[in-house]
Amino acid sequence: MDGGSLGIAAAEWVCVCAADDIWPNIGVCALVRNNQIAVFRLQDGDGVDHYYAIDNYDPQSDANVLSRGLTGSLGGRKVVASPIYKQHYDLVTGECLEDASQPVRAYAVRVDGGKIWVAV
């Protein structure tokens, strides 16, 4: 299954890695067109995989670290917590739950042929 983003038109789909290259419930960083994108594989309670992608750049800490954050859910929203200051970013929308004025970009994601594709 795929995650995605709201309100983002896909200019082009770019293959970032094999779906099995990402361990469940963690993220990895992919360099796409000189931009670091954090790609996450989350499993629901039934073991079904869902994939999400947001910018790896954390505006709160001014560092590319979001792919190393802890994943989970808050209020029914799938999130990653920044490993530096612990702000939570919604994996679907990119919104920072603690400071809505500091969002990150969210990307549409699909899985096709065992590969993860991100819309850029």
C-alpha positions, 0 to 999 in steps of 0.5 A: 500500500502507499501513503501520500500527501495532500495537495501535491501535484506529481511532476515526475515519479522517481524510484528511490529504493526497493521496498524491502530495503527499508525495515518496518517502522523506520525511515531512510534518507534518499537523495533525489535531485539534490534534495534529501527525502526521508522515506518511511515504511510503517506496518499496521497491526496486521503487518500491512506496509504503508510508505510515506515521504517527507523532507529530511530537513528539520526546520526546528534544528536546521539539520537533515535528520528526520529520517532518523526519527522515531515513528508512531502515531499521535491522535490517529496521525502517523508521525515521526519525532525529530531526533533533536528537539522531538517535534512531531511531523505528520507523515501524510501532510508534513505539518509540525504538530507543535508549530504549524508555522514550521511544516516540511514538504510531504511527497506522494509515494507509491510502490510498484514492482517492489520499488518505492517511487516518490513524486517530485 
